[in-house]
Amino acid sequence: MERQSNTNSPGGRVKRIIALSLFGGTLVLLPIFIQSPYQMHLLIMTGINIMLALSFSILFSSGLVTIGAAAFWAIGAYSSALLVMKAGLSFWFSLPLSGIVAGLVALIAGLIVVTAIAAITTVGTKVLAKWNSLGSSL
C-alpha cells in the first residue's frame, strides 16, 4: 500500500514552496514573453476570475452561500476605476484605496444587517413573550 505524503511534513512544505516559487516566477516573467496586448488582457482576466472562483470555493467549502463577495469585488473594481480615471491617481496607489473602500462598504452593510437582525430578534422575543402571557391567562 502506497503511503500518501503529508503536506504538513517538512518535505511537503519544501515542495510546496518550490512549486509556488516557480509559479510566481513564471507569472512575473510572463509579460516579457507575451507581446500581444490581447493575449495579456486574456491572461489578466483569467487570473482575476481564478481569484474570484477561489474566494467562492473558500466560502462554499465553509458552508456559506453568499454573493456578497462578488458585490464587494465589483465595488472595489469600480472605486479603483474611478480613482484612476477621474481622480488621476496611479493604479498602485488606487489599488489599496479601493480595497479600503470595499471594506468600508462591507462594514457598513454588516452593521446594517446586524442591526436589522437585532431589531427582528427583539420584536420576535416581545411577540413570543406577549403570546406566552396570553396563553397562560386562558
C-alpha positions as CSV (number, residue, x, y, z in Angstrom):
1,M,0.0,0.0,0.0
2,E,1.4,3.4,-1.0
3,R,1.8,5.9,1.7
4,Q,0.4,9.4,0.9
5,S,2.8,12.3,1.6
6,N,1.7,14.7,4.3
7,T,1.8,18.3,3.1
8,N,2.5,19.4,6.7
9,S,5.7,17.5,6.9
10,P,8.9,19.4,6.3
11,G,9.4,17.7,2.9
12,G,5.9,18.6,1.8
13,R,6.4,22.3,2.8
14,V,9.6,22.5,0.8
15,K,7.9,21.0,-2.3
16,R,5.0,23.4,-1.9
17,I,7.4,26.4,-1.5
18,I,9.4,25.4,-4.6
19,A,6.2,24.9,-6.6
20,L,4.8,28.3,-5.6
21,S,8.1,30.0,-6.3
22,L,8.3,28.5,-9.8
23,F,4.7,29.5,-10.4
24,G,5.3,33.0,-9.1
25,G,8.5,33.4,-11.1
26,T,6.7,32.3,-14.3
27,L,3.9,34.9,-13.7
28,V,6.5,37.6,-13.1
29,L,8.4,36.8,-16.3
30,L,5.3,36.1,-18.5
31,P,4.8,39.8,-19.6
32,I,8.4,39.7,-21.1
33,F,7.5,36.8,-23.4
34,I,3.9,37.8,-24.3
35,Q,3.9,40.8,-26.7
36,S,0.3,40.8,-27.8
37,P,-1.9,43.2,-25.7
38,Y,-4.9,40.9,-26.4
39,Q,-3.2,37.8,-25.0
40,M,-2.0,39.8,-22.0
41,H,-5.6,41.0,-21.4
42,L,-6.9,37.5,-21.6
43,L,-4.3,36.3,-19.0
44,I,-5.2,39.2,-16.7
45,M,-8.9,38.5,-16.9
46,T,-8.3,34.8,-16.4
47,G,-6.2,35.5,-13.3
48,I,-8.9,37.8,-11.9
49,N,-11.6,35.2,-12.5
50,I,-9.5,32.5,-10.9
51,M,-9.1,34.6,-7.8
52,L,-12.8,35.2,-7.7
53,A,-13.6,31.5,-8.1
54,L,-11.1,30.6,-5.3
55,S,-12.8,33.0,-3.0
56,F,-16.2,31.4,-3.7
57,S,-14.6,28.0,-3.2
58,I,-13.4,29.1,0.3
59,L,-16.9,30.5,1.1
60,F,-18.8,27.4,-0.2
61,S,-16.5,24.9,1.5
62,S,-17.1,26.6,4.8
63,G,-20.9,26.3,4.3
64,L,-21.6,29.9,3.5
65,V,-23.7,30.6,0.4
66,T,-23.4,34.3,-0.5
67,I,-22.9,36.5,-3.5
68,G,-21.7,39.3,-1.3
69,A,-18.1,38.6,-2.2
70,A,-18.8,39.3,-5.9
71,A,-20.6,42.6,-4.9
72,F,-17.6,43.7,-2.9
73,W,-15.2,42.8,-5.7
74,A,-17.3,44.9,-8.0
75,I,-17.3,47.8,-5.6
76,G,-13.5,47.6,-5.3
77,A,-13.1,47.4,-9.1
78,Y,-15.5,50.4,-9.6
79,S,-13.8,52.5,-7.0
80,S,-10.4,51.7,-8.4
81,A,-11.5,52.7,-11.9
82,L,-12.9,56.0,-10.6
83,L,-9.8,56.8,-8.7
84,V,-7.6,56.1,-11.7
85,M,-9.8,57.7,-14.4
86,K,-11.5,60.6,-12.6
87,A,-9.1,61.4,-9.7
88,G,-5.9,60.8,-11.8
89,L,-4.2,58.6,-9.2
90,S,-1.8,55.9,-10.1
91,F,-3.1,52.3,-10.3
92,W,-0.7,51.2,-7.5
93,F,-2.0,54.0,-5.2
94,S,-5.6,53.4,-6.0
95,L,-5.4,49.6,-5.5
96,P,-5.2,49.7,-1.7
97,L,-7.6,52.6,-1.5
98,S,-10.2,50.6,-3.5
99,G,-9.7,47.7,-1.1
100,I,-10.3,50.1,1.8
101,V,-13.5,51.5,0.1
102,A,-14.8,48.0,-0.5
103,G,-14.0,47.1,3.2
104,L,-15.8,50.2,4.5
105,V,-18.9,49.3,2.3
106,A,-18.8,45.8,3.7
107,L,-18.5,47.1,7.2
108,I,-21.5,49.4,6.8
109,A,-23.5,46.6,5.2
110,G,-22.6,44.3,8.0
111,L,-23.6,46.8,10.7
112,I,-27.0,47.4,8.9
113,V,-27.6,43.6,8.7
114,V,-26.6,43.1,12.4
115,T,-28.9,46.0,13.5
116,A,-31.8,44.6,11.4
117,I,-31.3,41.1,12.9
118,A,-31.1,42.5,16.4
119,A,-34.3,44.5,15.8
120,I,-36.2,41.5,14.3
121,T,-35.0,39.3,17.2
122,T,-36.2,41.9,19.8
123,V,-39.6,42.2,18.2
124,G,-39.9,38.5,17.9
125,T,-39.0,38.0,21.5
126,K,-41.5,40.6,22.6
127,V,-44.2,38.9,20.4
128,L,-43.4,35.5,21.9
129,A,-43.5,36.9,25.5
130,K,-46.8,38.5,24.8
131,W,-48.2,35.3,23.2
132,N,-47.0,33.3,26.2
133,S,-48.7,35.7,28.6
134,L,-51.9,35.4,26.6
135,G,-51.7,31.7,26.6
136,S,-51.3,31.5,30.4
137,S,-54.3,33.6,31.1
138,L,-56.7,31.2,29.2
